[in-house]
């Protein structure tokens, strides 16, 4: 019984490794047959055609590009806004120094 408890982590490690290799080998076989792992709309992975996979990748690229564009616009707007605050603060400090 004690020996089984000591070997449990090794068994778990072997199971995870085997599962990983099975996933990779299955992906290679699927790819050679014109199929691939694709993300299901309801979540999880499924098997679909290479065209479906390529279509999903294109959608992800477009969404990433639009997200980057939106982030750039936000950072520019916030940069311009903070620049305005900095200028106001500098003018206030200069006014205080002039009055002293």
C-alpha positions in Angstrom: 0.0 0.0 0.0 2.8 2.4 0.9 4.6 1.6 -2.4 1.4 2.5 -4.3 1.2 5.9 -2.6 4.9 6.6 -3.5 4.3 5.7 -7.2 1.1 7.8 -7.6 2.9 11.0 -8.7 4.9 9.0 -11.2 1.7 7.4 -12.6 0.0 10.8 -12.9 3.1 12.2 -14.7 3.1 9.2 -17.1 -0.6 9.6 -17.8 -0.3 13.3 -18.6 2.7 12.7 -20.8 0.9 9.9 -22.7 -2.2 12.1 -23.1 0.0 14.9 -24.5 1.8 12.6 -27.0 -1.6 11.2 -28.1 -2.9 14.7 -28.7 0.2 15.6 -30.8 0.3 12.3 -32.8 -3.5 12.6 -33.5 -3.0 16.1 -34.7 -0.3 15.0 -37.1 -2.5 12.2 -38.5 -5.4 14.5 -38.8 -3.3 17.1 -40.6 -2.1 14.5 -43.1 -5.7 13.5 -43.8 -6.9 17.2 -44.3 -8.3 17.7 -40.9 -7.2 19.7 -37.8 -8.1 20.5 -34.2 -10.6 23.4 -34.3 -12.2 25.4 -31.5 -15.9 24.7 -31.1 -18.2 27.7 -30.8 -19.8 26.3 -27.6 -16.3 25.8 -26.2 -13.7 23.0 -26.3 -11.9 21.4 -29.2 -13.2 19.4 -32.0 -12.1 18.0 -35.3 -12.7 20.1 -38.4 -11.3 20.7 -41.9 -8.1 22.7 -42.5 -10.3 25.4 -44.2 -12.3 25.8 -40.9 -9.0 26.1 -39.0 -7.6 28.7 -41.4 -10.9 30.6 -41.3 -10.8 30.7 -37.5 -7.1 31.9 -37.6 -8.1 34.7 -40.0 -10.9 35.8 -37.6 -8.5 35.8 -34.7 -6.0 37.9 -36.6 -8.6 40.4 -37.6 -9.9 40.7 -34.0 -6.4 41.0 -32.7 -5.7 43.8 -35.3 -8.8 45.7 -34.4 -8.0 45.3 -30.7 -4.5 46.7 -31.2 -6.0 49.6 -33.2 -8.5 50.4 -30.5 -5.8 50.2 -27.8 -3.5 52.5 -29.8 -6.4 55.0 -30.1 -7.1 54.8 -26.4 -3.5 55.2 -25.4 -3.1 58.2 -27.7 -6.3 59.8 -26.3 -5.2 59.2 -22.7 -1.7 60.4 -23.5 -3.1 63.6 -25.0 -5.4 64.1 -22.0 -2.6 63.5 -19.5 -0.4 65.9 -21.5 -3.0 68.6 -21.1 -3.1 68.0 -17.3 0.7 68.2 -17.1 0.7 71.4 -19.0 -1.9 72.9 -16.7 0.0 71.7 -13.6 3.3 73.2 -15.0 1.5 76.5 -15.7 0.1 76.6 -12.1 3.5 75.8 -10.6 5.1 78.6 -12.7 2.4 81.0 -11.7 3.0 80.2 -8.0 6.8 80.7 -8.5 6.2 84.1 -10.2 3.9 85.3 -7.4 6.6 84.5 -4.8 
